[in-house]
Amino acid sequence: MAKTTIWPIYGSRPPCFINQRLEERRKRALELRTEHNRKTDKPEDFITYDDSDSDEEPLSVQKGILNTSYNFVDYIRNREIGSSFRSSSTVANDYGSRHILNHEMFRETAVPLGNMNKVFCSQWLSERQVVFGTKCNKLMVYDVVTHKLDQIPSLLSRRDPLGNEQQQCGIHSVQINPSKTLLATGARNTCDIAVYRLPTLDPICVGENAHRDWVFDMCWLDDEFLVSGSRDNKMALWRVTSDMLERKQDIPVHQHVSAISVKDCYNSQRVRGLTFNKSYREIAALSLNGFIHIWSAETFKQKFSKKLPSSQENVCLAVQDSGLYAIGCRSYTLLLDCRTLQAVKKVSSRYSGCGIRSASFQGDVLTVGTGIGMLMFYDLKAGKYLESSINSSRTVVLKASKGYVYPDEEYQDNIANIKYVPAIYTHCYDTSGTRLFTAGGPLPSTLTGNYAGLWQ
């Protein structure tokens, strides 16, 4: 988890310079090579060969290994005394969350949301503020210290100046640009987008007339360019210019802008999810008919589409920094290699029919929110669900509290007599990875209710 390279200033060897480490390294490499070369009854389709017959690593590599400590105490000590040109330290960005999860230290604090209906999206604004959007078209900011909720006014487009006929079908996406100076989300009309300035949340502009149906997701390409995807099978490219940001007035007034480009997403039925793959400079779009579509971020042209193994409830999409895609389906999470879009692994859910509703990567840990009120954590390196350090026979699972459900006739007839759990439509880690915000609501679309919780 932590890596500290130590080069001695006085003396010849640092404390971590133990030759036995090289022997253990050679032993592990031999075991892996033996396992790889083991004959199986089933012939393999793809075979690789070592490029060298030599088992010995160069002397410079061996010296670098012995001068490197993976002890977290050495990392802390090096940070305390101040790093110099003779040492360097790094720590995995998922160390905090992994440690807390392994030791089952997360505890939930329920966030009461009154009569709001279903939280669809969320992002951390700062160390103490979370912004989220609801099905009832409310953009809210929650202060985790004071537990105060503030509503941010939705922005009107010119489709209807009075806002009487505007489609208000929920805010499905909240996205922050890389420099954390702009926030993009849905406008009063769900077919349009709204952009706010951070951290003040002053309105900047409304992007309108690009979509004829609800905007389901968005992604920033950089600090200026934004892409939106809609149920009308179209993708729109927007730009927030510096002139818009420099225009300041005593009374905040937003501008009305049009998309730079609007294009059809071929072979799609309702664009459901969007993500920007920074490693390969491409945009991935997920549609409800079971296709993933790849667009060039530089030319905004669709390159190709691929049919997924499952076309049932493909509702969430995430990308790892290395480029690995995760797609949430009804009964499993599908991992795709971004270079070929071939399935690397199907991560089966431990609970049948739970449905994957949200997904995110925190380093090498994949977090998935389910339709049965549980969060599960899959370790990509180990190839299995994260195990508890307290009880090795148990995997780490966070179970959400019930939240609130409006007691209408359908609830009384179908839900009241069974154990109700909310669906987790969204979750997000703070920058340290030691706090987790989860939110959602009832899974049936006809039920009204909400759920939100802060894990720390």
Secondary structure, 3 states (H helix, E strand, C coil): CEEEEECCCCCCCCCCCCCHHHHHHHHHHHHHHHHHHCCCCCCCCCCCCCCCCCCCCCHHHHHHHHCEECCHHHHHHHHHHCCCCCEEEEECCCHHHHHHHHCCCCCEEECCCCCCCCEEEEEECCCCEEEEEECCCCEEEEECCCCCEEEECCCCCCCCCCCCCCCCCCCCCEEECCCCCEEEEECCCCCCEEEEECCCCCEEEEECCCCCCCEEEEEECCCCEEEEEECCCEEEEEECCHHHHHCCCCCCCCEEECCCEEEECCCCCCEEEEEEECCCCEEEEEECCCEEEEEECCCCEEEEEEECCCCCCCCEEEECCCCCEEEECCCEEEEECCCCCCEEEEEECCCCCCCEEEEEEECCEEEEEECCCEEEEEECCCCEECECCCCCCCECEEECCCCEECCCHHHHHHHCCCCCCCEEEEEEECCCCCCEEEEEECCCCCCCEEEEEEEC
